[in-house]
Amino acid sequence: MHVVRTGETLASIARKHGISERELRAWNGVNDAAEITGGLTIVVPREPMAVLASATSEEREEPPLAA
């Protein structure tokens, strides 16, 4: 979670947390940057979506190869 400070932008918040602005928009259902105002609490994922997707695919078991 992140409480938006006056003057912060989606881009600056995303940079601060090491994620893309697109990811931040997706996590919060934001289409218009003007929706983000000081005092608003937004969700910030702990890991970027690319890292989450990679970890998920690595955790999947692959079927054994046919002999």
BELSULHU-V842274 format. One record per residue. N is the residue number from 0. SS is DSSP state (helix for helix, strand for strand, loop for the rest). PHI is phi in whole degrees, 0 to 359 (NA if undefined). BURIAL is + if it has 9 or more other C-alpha atoms within 8 Angstrom, else -. Layout:
N:SS:PHI:BURIAL
N:SS:PHI:BURIAL
This chain:
0:loop:NA:-
1:strand:216:-
2:strand:267:+
3:loop:290:+
4:loop:265:-
5:loop:306:-
6:loop:95:-
7:loop:286:+
8:loop:241:-
9:helix:302:+
10:helix:297:-
11:helix:291:-
12:helix:293:+
13:helix:300:+
14:helix:302:+
15:helix:302:-
16:helix:259:-
17:loop:72:-
18:loop:233:+
19:loop:274:+
20:helix:299:+
21:helix:299:-
22:helix:297:+
23:helix:299:+
24:helix:298:+
25:helix:298:-
26:helix:297:+
27:helix:247:-
28:loop:61:-
29:loop:261:-
30:loop:257:-
31:loop:240:-
32:helix:302:-
33:helix:293:-
34:helix:289:-
35:loop:269:+
36:loop:230:+
37:loop:305:+
38:loop:94:-
39:loop:287:-
40:strand:261:-
41:strand:239:+
42:loop:273:+
43:loop:236:+
44:loop:296:-
45:loop:291:-
46:loop:231:-
47:loop:300:+
48:helix:305:-
49:helix:298:-
50:helix:291:-
51:helix:298:+
52:helix:296:-
53:helix:296:-
54:helix:297:-
55:helix:296:-
56:helix:291:-
57:helix:288:-
58:helix:281:-
59:loop:291:-
60:loop:277:-
61:loop:274:-
62:loop:295:-
63:loop:298:-
64:loop:287:-
65:loop:290:-
66:loop:274:-
